[in-house]
Amino acid sequence: MVDLVLRSRRAVTPDGERPAAVVVGAGRIVAVEAYEAVVEAAEDVDLGELALLPGLVDTHVHVNEPGRTEWEGFATATRAAAAGGVTAIVDMPLNSLPPTVTVDALAVKKDAAAGRIHVDVGFWGGAIPGNAPDLPALHAAGVYGFKAFLADSGVPEFPPLNPGQLAEALAAVPAQFVVHAEDPDHLHAAVPSSAYADFLASRPPRAEHAAVATAIEAARAAGARVHILHLSAATALPLIAAARADGLRVTAETCPHYLTLEAAEIPAGATEFKCCPPIRDAANQEQLWSALAEGLITCVVSDHSPCTPDLKRQDTGDFAAAWGGIASVQLGLPVIWTAARARGHSLADVVGWMARRPADLVGLTGKGRIAVGADADLVAFDPDATFVVDPARLHHRNPVTPYAGKTLSGVVRTTWLRGQAVTGDAPQGRFLIREVS
Ligand SMILES: [Zn+2]
């Protein structure tokens, strides 16, 4: 007798969407049978027309704990993740204090998270000027790779790398690097303004283009794996395509806000829309969707990066002074599903972008897919139900969101982590540690 069987007419497997019975034993998927299969199980749940998805894997989340826990925290971020159908996150190394740039700092972060996480949590390390000697030990301690900025990160304790320092970091350890690609030589100081256009003009597409070129050249010189984080400027896409055609191990992600929000529609003073790189125009957005459809952009992740309402300058609406970051770990799935469906994409496409490929980026081959042997991280999802985004229903510590009031399709009904429904009571999340090969 197994623990659980979940039956759905719309199970999203690596082969596409089909009726199936997903059989769970000891926290793992032990079989994927026909929908009607007779299975002796302690619990048998028929989801009918509700879709059954693998839990999403969000490799770009800023939890900010310890040190800036008033911005977010492990309990709130992971509760929000579970409510949004995300069963694994990989935490970014900055905005917490200390940033995750040494083995000791990783230990401090894990202490802060222990016993509080409702989904599984892995960690990125950080590459900053001077810490190249620390990278091998931090990698051996289980981080999935290293984040580097090429421009100011927004916090003083996590400075950017110049091209020489980036080369030094890539040479220090054979790891996955993930790069915030904006070139400081093409960024301008934003003038105090409540007009979004003024902020947008301070971070032009050429800043991303130049930094992506820098990252690709560094990857080429070192033979390294480099992933471009939160790509916004479509003008950089041909560079990535050319790098891949050359056989370089260069990949890219984008985020729900770049795919669904448009510069022209951002109201004056609406700093909840501020992020870096910025949300651009509709024509740019079309090109991001094309790149996703072609497989040039492989992942859609949240870049959940909250702060407190005062730092977001909700009072003055000054885009220049506001913290750049959009919190959306709870909303990414319905935001993307709503837009993807309208463009003719399938749930299987969405699962590829938001579950399987982010899992593959960090080598989590036992997550992000409904397959025998994978963790039983699963989501009952009603693709046809709609809801209006109410910030009061977000589990984020600071429920500030550019999606407030929007009507979205797709409601997460239940999220299971290793076969256990996530209720918000007893946290069942575990640490994810990179497997050392
Ligand atoms: Zn980020």
Boltz pocket constraint, residues with backbone or C-beta under 6 A from the ligand:
constraints:
  - pocket:
      binder: B
      contacts: [[A, 60], [A, 62], [A, 92], [A, 303], [A, 304], [A, 305]]
      max_distance: 6.0
